[in-house]
Amino acid sequence: MSLLKKAIDWGTRKSPWIIHFNAGSCNGCDIEIVDALTPRFDLERLGILQRGTPRHADILVCTGAVTLQTKDRLKQIYDQMPEPKFVIATGTCACSGGVFNGCYCVMGGIDSVIPVDVYIPGCAVRPEAIISAVAKLLGALEAQQKGGGKDADRRSDHSQVSREIQYFEG
């Protein structure tokens, strides 16, 4: 493993940056995500910082059901993120479409447009559940990177991490 790859893997594990995207939620889960970033819950203690651009983000935290209006923007944001990238669906609406599933303008959950790594069901999700899901994601990523040893395809590492932590109930 090259020194550069080791440095990138260390940075991904120790200082992941997140970006938040509201695909059409009622703002209940949005408030809880912002609450998780405040000093009371202090998500920054894990090295996590919120960024305003997807080009600097490692983790995409999504809330709300995907609507026809937001599907292209969500896909564009996901495509702009560098590898390895992870997606967390926060709330019942992001996981399955919630109470809005079946409406004329709702496509369903986040996974109807982009692959999702972690699902956090609930309405509204507690900040503790968000912090625990992110910590579990980082723990699984670290275990996967340490266990690999040789240069492996990032996509296969990514799918292995996803299978390990698909559903999280906090």
N, C-alpha and C positions, 0 to 999 in steps of 0.2 A: 504494500500500500504506500503510495507516494505521500510525501510530507504535505503537499497541497491538499490532497483528498482527506488526510487526517485532520487538517486545520478546518476544512469546510464541514466535515462531520461533527467536529467538536463545537463549532459555532452554531450549527443547526440544533444540537442538543442543548446547549447551554444558554443560548440567547435567541429563541425563536421570536419572530415578529408576526403579529397578527393584523389582519384587516377584517373589518366587520362589514357585512352586506345585508341590508334589509330587502328581502325579495317581495315583501308585501304583507308584513305582519301588523298586529294591532299595537305594537311598541311595548308590550309587556315584557317580552324576552329581551328587547333592546335595552330597556332600563336595567334589567338584571345583568346584562353583559357589561354595561357601563359601571354598575355597582361593583362587579368583580374587579374592575380596574382601579377603583378608588382606594384610598389608604385603609379603609375598614377591612377589606378582604385582601388587598395588596397582591394582585397577580404579578406585579413586577418583582416580587421576591424570587420568582422562578426564572427571572431574566426576560420575561415577556413584556414586550412593548407594543403599543398599538401604532400602526403606521397608516398614512393616508394614501399610499400608492401600492398597488398590487405588485409592482416590480421589486419592492423591497420586502414583501411579506412571505412568510413560510406557511402560515396557517390562515385559512379563510373560514371565518365564523359566520354562518348564515342563519338568519331567522326568517320566518314567514313562509307561506306557500308561494310557489313560483307562479307568477301570472304571465299571460301572453306579453304583457308590456315589459316585464323584467327579464325574461328568459335569455334574450340576446345579450343584454348587459352582463348578466351573471356568467355566461359562457365566455364573454370577452375578458372579464376580470380574471377568471380561472386560467385562461390561455396566457395572460400576461404575467402570471406568477412563475418564478423560476423553480426548477426541480431541486430537491424534492419538495412537493407541495402537498398539504393535507387540508381536508375539508371537515369541518364540524357542523352538523345540522343541529341547531339549538331550538328546542321546543317542538311541540306536537305538530304544529303547522309545517315546520321545516322537515320533519321526519316523514310525514304522510299526506300533508295537505290539510290535516285537521278538520275543523268544522266547515272549512271552505272547499274541501274536496268535492268535486262534482259541479261546482259553479261554472258558468259558461266561460269565464276568463281565467280559470285556475287549471294549471297543468298537473298539479300534485306537489309532492315534496321536492326537495333539492335534488335528490337522486334521479329525478326524471330528466335532468339537464346535464349534471356533472356527477362524477363518482364521489361518494361520501365515505369518509373513513370512520367517523365516530357519530353516533346518533345519541342525543341527550333528550329523551322524551319528557314532557311535562308542560304544564300551562299555569303559570309561567315558571320557567326553570330557575332554580335557586342558584345564587352565585357559588355556593359550595360545590354544587354539581358541576358547574362549568370549570372551576379550578381543579377538581378531581379528575375530570375527563382530560383536560390538557396535561396534567401531571402524568396520567396513565399513558397518554399518547407519547409523551416524551420518554417515559420509562421503557415502553415497548420499542421505540426507535433506538434508544441507547443499547438495549439488550440485543437487538437485531444487528446493529453496527459492530458491537463487540464480538458477537458470535460469528460474524461473516469471515473475518480474517483476510480474505483475498478480495480483489476487485470484483465485485458482483454488479450485475445490472441494477441500477437504482429503481427501475420500475418493479422488478421482482421483489426487492427489499420493501418497497412501498406497499405492494399488495400483501406481503406477509404481515407487515405491521397492521394493515387494515383488518385482516382476518382475525388477528389476536384481540382487537379491541372494538369490534364492530358495534356492539350495543353497550351502553353505559347507563345504569340506573343509579341516580344519586339520591 
